[in-house]
Each structure stands twice: as C-alpha cells, then as structure tokens.
Amino acid sequence: MTEKSPAAAMRVPLLDLKPQYETIAARTRAAIEAVCASQHFILGAQVKTLEERLAAYTQTRHGIGVSSGTDALLLALMALDIGPGDAVVTSPYTFFATAGTIARTGARPLFCDIEPETFNLSARAVRELIEQQCERRDGALVHRASGTRVKALMPVHLYGQLCAMAPLLALAREAGLAVIEDAAQAIGARDAGGRQAGSFGDIGCFSFFPTKNLGAFGDAGLCVAQDDALAEHLRVLRVHGGKPKYHHAFIGGNFRIDELQAAVLNVKLDYLDDWSRRRGANARLYDSAFAQAGLAESVTVPTALAGFHHIYNQYVIRAHRRDALREWLASCGVGTEIYYPIPLHLQQCFAYLGHRAGEFPESERAALETLALPIYPELAPEQLHYVVERIAAFYAPSA
C-alpha cells in the first residue's frame, strides 16, 4: 500500500435507496393512498394481484404472500411437517434465517460445504453426507450420529445466482427428500435453460427486505409452489391454521403479508428486470475494470455460471487481507459489507450440533476472504471505477 488513508475523493455507499425511490415516488404514493382510501389492509386485492403476478414471474402455479423471507422459510418447513426428530440438509454459509428456521421447528440443520467458485451448496458434499453419514431405516433416511430423519434439502441461491440444481434435485429424488429453495436473494435469477429461481423445489421462498432487488418498505416475503394442495396448506397455515375462520384443524401462525407492502411491491415489480439488468451491467464493468487493473493475484471477482442469469443481489469478491482492505475502502468513502463473517456451524447458538473449526473449510475460507462491493442500479460508472482504483491503490507495491 503506497499511501496513507486519504480524505474520500468520492462517496460510494454500499446501498442508497433514495435514487430508486425518486423514480417511482409518484406511483408508489398513489398506490399507498389507494389502499388507505379502501381501508382494506389485510389480504386484499393488492395481495391477490401480487401473488398472481409473482407466480407467473417465477414460473410457478401459486404465490403465497407472507410477512418476511424468514417466515417464508418457516412456513415452508411447517407445511412439509418438519419438526422434532427431523433434519434438513443445508449450507453453513448463508444468512442466519436458513438454519435458524430449521432449528425453530425443532428439527436439526445438517450442514454441507459450499462450492468455492459460487459459494452455493455443493452437490458433492451433499452426496457424501448421504452416503457416509446416513442410512435407511424402515424406509426413512436417518442421520446415524443424531438419529434424526432426513426429510428435506434446502439449497440457498446465494448473492443472486442459482445453485446448479440438476444434481441437487437428483440427490433429493434418490433420497426421498423434499426440496425447499431459499431464494431470498434470487428473485429473477435463471439457469441456462431459462428456469426461474423458486420453480425447482416443492416450495420456493423469497424475501422482499428493502435491500433486495425487489424490496418492500419493510419486511415482506413470498412462498411459491406448483402443487395445489400444498399451496392451499401454506395459505391456511399463514392465518393461524384456520379454515374456515375460527376453525383450526392444525396450528399455524400469523404470517400474512400486509396489503400496503403488496401495493408497493406491485409498483416495483414493473421495474425489477431493468434494475437487475443494470446490476448486471455494473458487475460487467467491475469485472472489466478489475481485469484491466491486473489485480488477479489479490482479488477474485464473482463467478457467473455459463448461461445462468445472475441478478447480483450482491457483488462479492474474494480479497487478500480482506479486513485491512475494508478499512482502507471505508477511509476512501466506499461502503462494503461482509456476508458472512462467521459460518453457521461456528455460531454460538449452534454449538449443540457439535461442529468444530475445519469441518467445512470452503465455508470458513469464504467467511475470511469475501467482501461485498456497491452494486445497486443507480451507481454511476465513475463511482465503480473509483472503487476499483482505490482497491488497486491498496494493493500497489510500496514505493
């Protein structure tokens, strides 16, 4: 590094939602006002419209709007009757809600390591877990060490890129596992055949947290499903398991999406593909600028699988001396974030699972090396170039 931390020549925040809002403010306010005028705030026309539109968008038959992406995962697990004595295979390198919802049902998260190139769940690791740690007992797949019944696979489409789903789906079919897609960061992501995130598994789960490509004005989420009966079960579960009203055949929860959030999302959905396209353009500019800067020995840019449509919910690099680089960028006015600094198997709340450092080396290495850079659609090219220039200055040989 050739220079001391300078006064920031330019500000490049990790995310700034104000420019986006300026372009849709009039339409959004009108949509909110229409809901206020109707005084219908729970499961009204805006929710129904959003559910139908997002089902079509995700190439599924049913959309079920819910209160958050976390509740979408929890609802999916409940709908598949996953609870105490059961286990769900998933990634340790993801947002907490992935494994947190599994544990909240009383089930056990079974972690498998990630692919180093994409940070997504490794099909090879899943196969090894099934073949080496599980056995068949009375028709069920049982995890020998814990005695739990393995009932589902929960792949995570991290950072806006689909997992390579074909081998994961084949493993799930062989093992008799349900598939819940954690697509919280992947609305609009597609594989090389054009198939949308959420359309592969039994249930797909989305988050509309404000920072997502499609973000609400607070918490909101969605489950999608192809099966009519499963979708109806999801709908009933989200209203305390009551159908008809005040008659409860089973226990559900209050997982409803707000009508006001649905109204906002209906406006934003019209712009989603353009916003994702612009994120992709920003990613390509970064890729080119990093290549021109000759930083390959210090920085690894994201890998986009051939033919896949990556929506770049985040643009995540691997960086040598990551923490020092982050401090340097902050001093230069560049916002960054670490997704995620501690993999789930090493989180204190999961100590009861008995994992040790070194068990999932790719997840642990990613936690030490990854850094998310600003990628939101409204960034100017000069801001992106400034980010790369500041990174190049950090790695420049000392004079």
N, C-alpha and C positions, 0 to 999 in steps of 0.2 A: 504494500500500500504506500503510495508516494506522497500523500498529503494528509494533513490533519483534517478533522471533521469540519467542513465548510459551513457557512451560512447557506441555507437552502436557496438555490437559484430558482427553483420551481417547486410548487406543491403538487404532488401526485397522490391523492388519498387512495387507500385500498378500495373504498367504495364511496360514491357520492350519489344518493338517490334524487337529489334536488333537480338536476337537469332532466332526468326522466319525467319527473312529475310535472315540470313546466310544460312539456309537450302534450300531456294528457289531462291537465288540470280541469279544463272546462268540461270535458266529457265525464271525468270522474265525479266532479261536484254535482253534475246533473243526475248521474246515476244514484249517488247517495241521497240527493234531495228527493228523487222519485221513491226510494224506499222509505224515507222519513214521511213523505206525504201519504204513503199507503198504510203506515203504522203496522206493517206485517214484517216482523223481524226474525221469525224462526221458520226455516224450511218452506220458504215461499217460492214465488215464480223465478227469482234470480238464482236460487239454489238449483231448481229443476233445470233451468237453461244451462247453467254452468256444468252440471253433471252430464247432460246430454252432449254438450259441445266437447268436453274433455274425454268422454268415452269415444266419440268419433275421432278425436285428435290422436288418442293413444291406441287406436285400432282395437278397442275392446267393446263389449256389449253393454257394460254397465259402469257408471261412475257413482260413487257414494261419497258426498262431501262430508268432511269431518273437521274437528276442531284444531288439529295440528298434524304435522308429519309424524310426531311421536305417537299420537293417538291412532293414526292410521296403522302403524305397525302393531300397536297393542290390540286394536280391533281385529286385525287380520289373524293374530295369534289366537285370540278368543274365539273367532269364528271357526277356526280349524281345531278347536277343542284341545289346545295345547296348554298344559298346566303341570302341577307337581308330578314328578316321576318321568317327565318327558325331557327331551333335549332337542336343541336346534343348532345346526351347523352354520357358522357364520365367520366373518372376518374380525380379527382383533384390531385392525387398522381402519377405523371409521368413527363417526360421531357416536357419543355415548348411548344415544337412544336405541341403536341397533341391538346391542346386548342388554341394555337396561330394561327394555320392554320384555325381552325373553325372561329375565330374572323376575320381573314384576308378576308374571303369570305363575311363578313357582317353578318354571322349567329351568333347565341348565344350558347355558351357552357352551357349545363345543367349538373351539376356535381352530381355524386352519389358516396357514400363512398365505401371503399375497404374491402375485406376480411382480417382480421388481420393475418391469417396464411400465405397467399401467396402474399399479397399486391396487388392482382388483383381485378378488378371491381366486386362488389357484386351484384349478380343477385337479391337478396332480396331487396337491395336498389333501383335497377332499377325498380322492380315491385312496390315498394312503391311510387316512383316518378310518375310512370304512373297512378297508381290508386288514389293517393291522390292529385296530383298537376296538372293533365291533364284531359281533357275531349274531347269528339268527337264533332266536328262542321263541318257540311257539308262533312262528310266522312273523315276529317283530324283529326289527334291527335293534340290538341292545349294545350300548356302550359298556364294555366289560368293567372298566375301573369304577364307574359310578352306578352301574346297574340301571341307568335311565334308558327309556325307549326313545330312539332317534326318530322323530316324526316329521321334521321339516328341514329344508335348506333355505337360508336367507342370504343370497348374494347381494352385494352392495355395488351399485353403479357409481363409483366414486368420481368426484370432481367434474362430472358431466359426460363421462364415457361409459358405454355399456360394457359389462363383463362379456367375455366370449362365452355366450350362453349355451351353445350346442353341446359341448362336453359336460357342462354342469347339469343340463336337462337330462342328458343320457344317464348320468350317475344317479340323479334323482329317480328316474324311472326304474333303473335296475334295483335301487334300494327301497322303492316304495315310499319315497318322501314327497310331501307337499312342497311347493316352491313359493316363497314369499319374496318378491323383488323389493328391496329397499332402493327405490328410485327417487329418493328425496332431493338429490342434486341433478336429476337427469331428465326433466320434462322436455321432450322433443328429441332426445338422443336416439339414434337409429343404428342398426347394424348394417353390414354390407348389402344385405338383401332389402333394406328399407323398413325393417320391422322396428316398431317403436318400443322404447322402454316402458315397462309395465304390462306388455302384451304377452310375455313369455310364460309367466308363472300362474299359479292358481289365483293369486292376488298380487297386484302391484300397488305400492304405497308411495305417495308423493307429499312433499312439503311445499307450502307456499309462504314460508317465513320471508320477511321483507327483503332479505339479501339474495334470495333465489332469482333465477332468470325470470320466473313468473312469481312475483312477490305480492302478498296481500298487504293490508295496512295493519298488520298484527299477525297473530297465529292463525293458520288455516291449513288444511290438508285434504287428501283425497285417497280413497281406495278404488281400484278398478278391478273388474272380474269379468270373465267370459260366461261362467256358469250361472244360470238364472236362479237356482235355489240358493247358491252360496251368496249371490248378491243380495237376495232378499234377507238372508240371515244377517248380513252385515248391516242392512238398513234397520232391522229390528233391534239389533244389539246397540246401535248408536243412540237409541231412545230408551235406555234402561231395560231393553229386552221386552218391551211392552207392545203387544198387538193382539186384539185391539187395545186402545188406550186403557190403562189401569188393569190390564190383564197380562200377567207375566209368567210365561212358560219357562223362562230361564233368566239369569241375571246378566244384564248388560251394563251400560254406563251412559253418561251424558257426553256424547262425542259429536254433537251436531256442529256443522259449520254455520256461522252467522250469515244472515241474509245480506247485511252490509258488506261483509267480506266477499261474498259471492258477486255482488254488484261491482265492486272494484275489480275483481278478477275477470269478470266478463268484459270490462273495458280493456284491461291489459292484455287479454288473450289475443286481441286483434293485432297486437304489436309484437307478440312473442317471437315469431320466426325471424322478424327483422332484427330484433335485439340479439338473438342468438347468432344470426349471420354476422352482425357487427362484432360480437365477441370473437367469432372465428377469424374474422379479418384482423383483429388486434393480435390474436395468437400467431397468425402467419407473419405479421410484421415483427413481433418479438422473435420468432424463430429465425427470420432472415437477419435481423439485427444482431442476434447472438452469434450466428454463423460468421457474419462479417467482422465481428469483434474478436474472433479467434479465441473464444472462452471455453472450448470443448473440454479442456482438462480440468476446469474449475466448476463449470455449470453444465448440467444436463437438462435440456428442455423436455417438456412433456412428450410422451409417445402417443401418437394417434394411430390406432389400428387401421390397416389398409381398408379403405372403402367405408369405414364407420363414420358416422356423423357425430362429432364431439361438440357439445354445446358450451364447453368451457365455463361451467359454473365457477370454477377456479382455474387459474393458470399456475401450476405448481412445478417449480424447478427443484432439482437436487443441487445443493451448493456445498462446496468445500468451505469449512469454517463458517457454517450457516449462522450461528448466533452472532458472531462478530460482524458478518455481512449485514444482518438485520439491524444491528445497532448503527452501523455506518449509513445504511439507507434511511433510517429514521432521522439521522442528523442532516441528511440531504433533502428532507421533506417528502420522502417516499414511504407510503404506508405498506405494510406487509402483515402477514399472519402465518402462524404455524398450525397447520391442520395435519397431524395431531401430535402434540409433544410427548404424550405417554400412551402407548398402545393399551388396549383394554385389558389384556391379560396381566398387566403390571399395575393396574389401578387398585388402590387400597380396598375398594368395595368388592372387588372380585378375588381377594386373597383366599377366600374359602375354596376357590377352584383348585388351588394348589400349584399354580404355574410359577415358573422361575424364569429369570432373565436368560436369554439364549434359546428358549424353546421355539420362538417364531422370529428367526433372525432377519428376514426381509422386512417384517413389520417394524422391528426395533431399529433397523438401519434407516428406514423411511422416516421414523419419528425423529431421528437425529439429523437428517440431511435436508428435509423438504422445507420449502418456503413458497408461500403464495404471493404472487405479484398482482398489482392492479390490472384488471381485465375488463371492467364494465364498459358497456357500449359507447358511452359518451366521451371516452378518453380521446384526446387529440393525438395525432401521430407524433408530434414533438414531445408530448409527455411520455410516450412509450420509448422513444429514442433516448430521452433523458434518463429513464430508469436503467436502460442498458448501458449508457455511458457511465453512470455512477457505479454500476456493478463492475464495469471494465476498469474504472479508476481504483476500485478496491483491490482488484487482483493484479494491477500493474506492478511490475518489478520495482523494488526500491531503487532510487537514483544512487 
